[in-house]
Amino acid sequence: IFVSILLALIIFYLSINHIIWFDFWHSLSIPAQPPFSDLKAHILFYECFEIGINIYLDECMLIPDGNAKISTHPTIWLKIVKFLNLQNVYVYNIFLIFTFSVYFYCLLKLFSSFDTFKSKIFFIIFFFSTSNFILIERFATDIIIFILVFAILSTNKKILQSAFIFFGILLKYYPIFLTSIFIKNKKMLILASITYFFFIIIFYINEIKLVNENILEIALMIAYGSRTLTKAFYHLSLEYGFFINDNNLNFFRYITVFVFFVYSILLLIVGYKKDTLHEAKHKRELDKHFLAGASIYVGTYIIGANADYRLVFLIFTIPYIVNLE
């Protein structure tokens, strides 16, 4: 706990002086922005919303140039900013320090739970990776969801796990893939899946449509996902006169998402069949940490264009993967 709070205070201290902040992150090859730009964007979007701007259709003029000026997050973030009063500088600072402390605590607890030297080495590599540094530098939404995932995996109470997953879906919709952790309890898996599905269809489909339409498709080395690949091929097609253009981009986008979805389903079927056929040879138990991390990665790869800081969830897969023979 002490080390976690200390790390959080160091990050907060660096953010006080913008010169030190930019020099520090640039020395680590991180394209630095003003401190915690993603969190501040939520506050600025809330201020635009309060003066009557539709932040899902019109640009928020308060957002600095070079950043997405149309919101790609569900409206619950506006409610969170209002409820927590994050516009207040003291509340904002306390929220920062508290969240970072919990995040570092989760990471250190994971590190202490890894029981092999190889796992710990991979963890250290992750901790000092640019993916983790960008996550911290931006204070991306995924920090909150990472903490939620850690809480989900730290309890065996199904109702509590379901509630955390539901809250995660409200925050950023992709935690719906975490329902895979109920795979050993078929009744719970079916009940949770049906509940989330009907909630989204009845109450949340418009939120997801807005997010989907406004999502920033970046075709860069710092991104992953089917839509990132589609956008990359689109740029290549324009450059060299191939078949993808503005008129058919949407069609190829949906085709790419569909192909990766089918491919993933086929892998699941083959993996399940293979595991069943060779059940006598290996009795290993599919770890729920691996299920959680892998499900988020595969799910977000299929449906989205993701900045590489979302790779943070792969840390949950490390112990299972390094122990495979």
Salt bridges, closest charged atoms under 4 A:
ASP65 OD1 - LYS69 NZ 3.21
GLU137 OE1 - ARG138 NE 2.80
ASP142 OD2 - ARG310 NE 2.76
GLU217 OE2 - ARG227 NE 2.66
GLU217 OE2 - ARG253 NE 2.68
ASP275 OD1 - HIS282 ND1 3.73
ASP275 OD1 - ARG284 NH2 3.91
GLU285 OE2 - LYS184 NZ 2.41
ASP287 OD2 - HIS289 ND1 3.65
